[in-house]
Amino acid sequence: MTLVQLKYAITVAGENSLNEAAKKLFISQPSLSAAIHSLEHEIGFEIFNRSRTGITLTIAGSEFIGYARSVVEQYEILDAKYISQINVKKRFSVSMQHYTFAVNAFVELVKQYGMDEYEFEVFETKTREIIENVKNRRSELGILYLNDYNKAVLTRIFSEAELCFTPLFECDVYVYMWKGHPLAGRKEISLDELEEYPCLGFSQGESNSFYFAEEVLSTHQYKRFIRASDRATLLNLMVGLNGFTLCSGIICEDLNGSNYCAVKLKSDEKMTIGYISRKDSILSPIGEKYLLEIAKFKEANYNE
């Protein structure tokens, strides 16, 4: 196995096409195909599924590419510092459920570190994809929550993916709605009072299991329920339909605007916000700084 083969495989994975990858690498397609076949033969499994419609990663191949990226990135840093003596940008990536406090912390991190030294990536995405991104080293950290309902199942999934969950803080459950909602002025709201209003949740795609839901109390039988794929749509539905969603109560007006509020839900339910990381990795200094920014934002904005 060589660095060249790893770079070839990473490029093919990025292009999902041998032909396009070959053009990008400035080699012939037969040469690239032969190199990939040789690599697959050496490691003992297929990295890619091949079909008439294109080329995709196998399950094992997805994990392999994650390791390959890590190896190539580390080599490029060593090469830049000790051989080529050029500046190569470091990389920081985080995946998260739809938490404005996690986005806000990311914004503050970029402001502090700047973009001259680092390349940044942020994925506000589905629960399953967060797990896959951290497992395959696409992201260093994944921000999500556990509660009594999903803890056993997700902890098992984390363990199988060689990931660990570290708690950051525990919080009550809040009802998030626009300030024009008929119930917005309450100090507390019960689920019975919310029955006539649509509950809004984030779609989890093919993993629309209760265990992967971003909203606590996902098994409650809501009279009306609408799934949305992004935060902007969810906020529009709050205003247009007097909808609501359930959240941690940590409000970020800088990102969502000042037209929304969080009211405590009458419930003993708790949610533990934390992060997942690979068991075989040590947090980078910038990763630790990102978690510190989350803690600072929580202390300043938690609606207790």
C-alpha positions as CSV (number, residue, x, y, z in Angstrom):
1,M,0.0,0.0,0.0
2,T,1.4,3.4,-1.0
3,L,0.5,7.0,-0.4
4,V,-0.2,7.3,-4.2
5,Q,-2.8,4.5,-4.0
6,L,-4.4,6.2,-1.0
7,K,-4.6,9.5,-2.8
8,Y,-6.1,7.7,-5.8
9,A,-8.8,6.1,-3.7
10,I,-9.6,9.3,-1.9
11,T,-10.0,11.1,-5.2
12,V,-12.3,8.4,-6.6
13,A,-14.4,8.5,-3.4
14,G,-14.7,12.3,-3.8
15,E,-15.7,12.2,-7.5
16,N,-17.8,9.0,-7.5
17,S,-16.5,8.3,-10.9
18,L,-13.3,6.7,-12.2
19,N,-13.3,8.8,-15.3
20,E,-13.7,12.1,-13.5
21,A,-11.1,11.0,-10.9
22,A,-8.6,10.1,-13.6
23,K,-9.0,13.5,-15.2
24,K,-8.4,15.2,-11.9
25,L,-5.3,13.0,-11.3
26,F,-4.0,13.5,-14.9
27,I,-3.7,9.7,-15.5
28,S,-5.6,7.3,-17.7
29,Q,-8.7,5.6,-16.5
30,P,-7.3,2.1,-17.1
31,S,-4.2,3.0,-15.0
32,L,-6.4,4.3,-12.2
33,S,-8.7,1.3,-12.3
34,A,-5.7,-1.0,-12.1
35,A,-4.2,0.9,-9.1
36,I,-7.6,0.7,-7.2
37,H,-7.9,-3.1,-8.0
38,S,-4.4,-3.7,-6.8
39,L,-5.1,-1.8,-3.5
40,E,-8.3,-3.8,-3.0
41,H,-6.5,-7.0,-3.6
42,E,-3.9,-6.1,-1.1
43,I,-6.3,-5.1,1.7
44,G,-8.6,-8.0,1.0
45,F,-11.9,-6.3,0.4
46,E,-13.6,-4.0,-2.2
47,I,-13.5,-0.3,-1.4
48,F,-16.1,0.6,-4.1
49,N,-19.3,-0.8,-5.5
50,R,-19.2,-0.5,-9.3
51,S,-22.4,-0.3,-11.4
52,R,-23.5,1.2,-14.7
53,T,-24.7,4.3,-12.9
54,G,-21.4,5.0,-11.2
55,I,-19.2,4.1,-8.3
56,T,-20.0,4.2,-4.6
57,L,-18.2,3.3,-1.4
58,T,-18.8,0.0,0.3
59,I,-19.4,0.0,4.0
60,A,-15.9,-1.2,4.6
61,G,-14.6,1.2,2.0
62,S,-16.2,4.2,3.7
63,E,-14.3,3.4,6.9
64,F,-11.1,2.7,4.9
65,I,-11.3,6.1,3.2
66,G,-11.7,7.8,6.6
67,Y,-8.4,6.3,7.7
68,A,-6.8,7.0,4.4
69,R,-7.7,10.7,4.6
70,S,-6.1,10.9,8.1
71,V,-2.9,9.3,6.9
72,V,-2.6,11.5,3.8
73,E,-3.4,14.7,5.8
74,Q,-0.7,13.9,8.4
75,Y,1.8,13.1,5.7
76,E,1.1,16.4,3.9
77,I,1.7,18.3,7.2
78,L,5.0,16.5,7.7
79,D,6.0,17.1,4.1
80,A,5.1,20.8,4.3
81,K,7.0,21.4,7.5
82,Y,10.1,19.4,7.1
83,I,10.6,18.8,3.3
84,S,8.7,21.3,1.1
85,Q,8.7,23.9,3.9
86,I,5.5,25.5,2.8
87,N,2.5,26.4,4.8
88,V,-0.3,23.8,4.7
89,K,-3.6,24.6,6.3
90,K,-4.7,22.5,9.2
91,R,-8.3,21.2,9.2
92,F,-11.1,21.3,11.7
93,S,-14.6,19.8,11.1
94,V,-17.6,19.3,13.3
95,S,-21.0,17.6,12.7
96,M,-24.0,18.5,14.8
97,Q,-27.7,18.2,15.2
98,H,-29.6,21.5,14.5
99,Y,-28.3,23.4,17.5
100,T,-27.8,27.2,17.1
101,F,-25.5,27.2,20.1
102,A,-23.2,24.7,18.4
103,V,-23.2,26.9,15.2
104,N,-22.6,30.0,17.3
105,A,-19.6,28.3,19.0
106,F,-18.3,27.4,15.5
107,V,-18.6,31.0,14.4
108,E,-16.7,32.2,17.4
109,L,-14.0,29.6,16.8
110,V,-13.5,30.8,13.2
111,K,-13.3,34.4,14.3
112,Q,-10.6,33.6,16.8
113,Y,-8.4,31.3,14.7
114,G,-9.0,32.9,11.3
115,M,-9.0,31.1,8.0
116,D,-5.3,31.6,7.1
117,E,-4.1,28.6,9.1
118,Y,-7.2,26.4,9.1
119,E,-9.8,25.0,6.7
120,F,-13.1,24.7,8.5
121,E,-16.1,22.4,7.8
122,V,-19.4,22.3,9.7
123,F,-22.2,19.8,9.0
124,E,-25.7,20.6,10.5
125,T,-27.2,17.3,9.6
126,K,-29.0,14.1,10.5
127,T,-28.1,12.0,13.6
128,R,-27.0,9.0,11.6
129,E,-24.8,11.1,9.4
130,I,-23.2,12.7,12.4
131,I,-22.2,9.3,13.7
132,E,-20.9,8.3,10.2
133,N,-18.9,11.5,9.8
134,V,-17.1,11.0,13.1
135,K,-16.6,7.3,12.5
136,N,-15.1,7.9,9.1
137,R,-12.9,10.9,10.3
138,R,-14.8,13.4,8.2
139,S,-15.4,15.3,11.4
140,E,-13.4,15.4,14.6
141,L,-16.5,15.9,16.8
142,G,-20.2,15.3,16.7
143,I,-22.7,17.3,18.8
144,L,-25.9,15.5,19.8
145,Y,-28.0,14.6,22.8
146,L,-28.9,11.5,24.8
147,N,-31.9,10.9,27.1
148,D,-33.4,8.0,28.9
149,Y,-35.2,6.8,25.8
150,N,-32.4,6.8,23.2
151,K,-29.4,6.3,25.5
152,A,-29.1,2.5,25.4
153,V,-29.6,2.2,21.6
154,L,-27.3,5.1,20.6
155,T,-24.6,4.0,23.1
156,R,-24.5,0.6,21.5
157,I,-24.2,2.2,18.1
158,F,-21.4,4.4,19.3
159,S,-19.5,1.4,20.7
160,E,-19.9,-0.6,17.5
161,A,-18.5,2.4,15.6
162,E,-15.5,2.8,18.0
163,L,-16.9,6.1,19.3
164,C,-17.4,7.4,22.8
165,F,-19.9,9.9,24.1
166,T,-18.8,12.6,26.5
167,P,-21.5,14.7,28.3
168,L,-21.2,18.5,28.2
169,F,-24.3,19.5,30.2
170,E,-27.8,18.4,31.2
171,C,-30.8,20.6,30.6
172,D,-34.6,20.7,30.8
173,V,-36.9,20.5,27.8
174,Y,-38.3,23.7,26.3
175,V,-40.9,24.5,23.8
176,Y,-39.5,26.7,21.0
177,M,-41.9,28.9,19.1
178,W,-42.4,32.3,17.6
179,K,-43.3,35.2,19.9
180,G,-46.6,35.6,18.2
181,H,-47.8,32.1,19.2
182,P,-50.9,32.2,21.5
183,L,-48.9,30.3,24.2
184,A,-45.7,32.3,24.0
185,G,-46.4,34.4,27.1
186,R,-46.6,31.4,29.5
187,K,-44.0,30.5,32.1
188,E,-44.6,26.8,31.4
189,I,-46.6,24.8,28.9
190,S,-47.9,21.2,29.0
191,L,-48.2,18.8,26.1
192,D,-52.0,18.9,26.5
193,E,-52.0,22.6,25.9
194,L,-49.9,22.1,22.7
195,E,-52.1,19.4,21.3
196,E,-53.9,21.6,18.8
197,Y,-50.7,23.1,17.4
198,P,-48.4,21.2,14.9
199,C,-45.2,19.8,16.4
200,L,-42.2,20.3,14.1
201,G,-39.3,18.0,13.8
202,F,-36.2,17.5,11.6
203,S,-36.4,14.7,9.1
204,Q,-33.9,11.9,9.6
205,G,-34.2,10.5,6.1
206,E,-33.9,6.7,5.9
207,S,-33.1,6.6,9.6
208,N,-36.5,8.1,10.8
209,S,-36.4,5.9,13.9
210,F,-37.5,7.4,17.2
211,Y,-34.0,6.7,18.5
212,F,-32.5,9.0,16.0
213,A,-35.0,11.9,16.4
214,E,-33.5,15.2,17.4
215,E,-36.6,16.1,19.4
216,V,-37.1,14.6,22.9
217,L,-40.4,12.9,23.6
218,S,-40.3,11.6,20.0
219,T,-42.6,8.7,20.9
220,H,-45.4,11.0,22.1
221,Q,-48.5,10.6,19.9
222,Y,-48.8,14.2,18.5
223,K,-52.1,15.1,16.9
224,R,-50.3,17.1,14.2
225,F,-46.7,16.6,13.2
226,I,-44.6,18.0,10.4
227,R,-41.0,17.1,9.5
228,A,-38.7,19.6,7.8
229,S,-35.2,19.2,6.4
230,D,-33.6,22.4,7.5
231,R,-33.8,25.1,10.2
232,A,-35.0,27.9,8.0
233,T,-38.1,26.0,6.9
234,L,-38.8,25.0,10.5
235,L,-38.7,28.6,11.6
236,N,-41.1,29.6,8.7
237,L,-43.5,26.9,9.8
238,M,-43.5,28.2,13.3
239,V,-44.7,31.6,12.1
240,G,-47.0,30.4,9.4
241,L,-48.7,27.6,11.3
242,N,-48.1,28.4,14.9
243,G,-45.9,25.4,15.1
244,F,-43.5,24.5,17.8
245,T,-40.5,22.2,18.4
246,L,-38.8,20.9,21.6
247,C,-35.3,22.1,22.4
248,S,-32.6,22.6,25.0
249,G,-33.7,26.2,25.9
250,I,-30.4,27.7,24.8
251,I,-31.4,30.6,22.6
252,C,-29.2,32.3,19.9
253,E,-30.9,35.4,18.6
254,D,-27.8,36.3,16.5
255,L,-28.6,33.4,14.2
256,N,-32.3,32.8,14.5
257,G,-33.4,36.4,15.1
258,S,-35.3,37.9,18.0
259,N,-38.8,36.8,16.9
260,Y,-38.6,33.4,18.8
261,C,-38.7,32.3,22.4
262,A,-38.3,29.2,24.5
263,V,-40.9,28.3,27.2
264,K,-40.2,25.5,29.7
265,L,-42.2,22.3,29.1
266,K,-44.1,20.9,32.1
267,S,-42.1,17.6,32.2
268,D,-39.5,15.8,34.2
269,E,-37.7,14.9,31.0
270,K,-34.1,15.8,30.7
271,M,-31.6,15.8,27.8
272,T,-27.9,15.4,28.0
273,I,-26.0,17.4,25.4
274,G,-22.6,16.0,24.6
275,Y,-20.2,15.1,21.9
276,I,-19.0,11.9,20.2
277,S,-15.4,11.4,19.2
278,R,-13.3,8.4,18.1
279,K,-11.9,6.2,20.9
280,D,-8.5,6.1,19.2
281,S,-8.1,9.8,18.9
282,I,-7.1,12.6,21.2
283,L,-8.9,15.9,20.9
284,S,-7.0,18.6,19.1
285,P,-6.4,21.9,20.8
286,I,-8.9,23.6,18.4
287,G,-11.4,20.8,19.2
288,E,-11.0,21.6,22.9
289,K,-11.4,25.3,22.2
290,Y,-14.6,24.6,20.3
291,L,-16.1,22.7,23.3
292,L,-15.1,25.6,25.6
293,E,-16.9,28.0,23.3
294,I,-20.1,25.8,23.6
295,A,-19.8,25.9,27.4
296,K,-19.3,29.7,27.5
297,F,-22.4,30.2,25.3
298,K,-24.5,27.8,27.3
299,E,-23.6,29.6,30.6
300,A,-24.5,33.0,29.0
301,N,-27.7,32.0,27.3
302,Y,-29.3,29.0,29.0
303,N,-32.9,29.9,29.9
304,E,-33.1,28.4,33.4
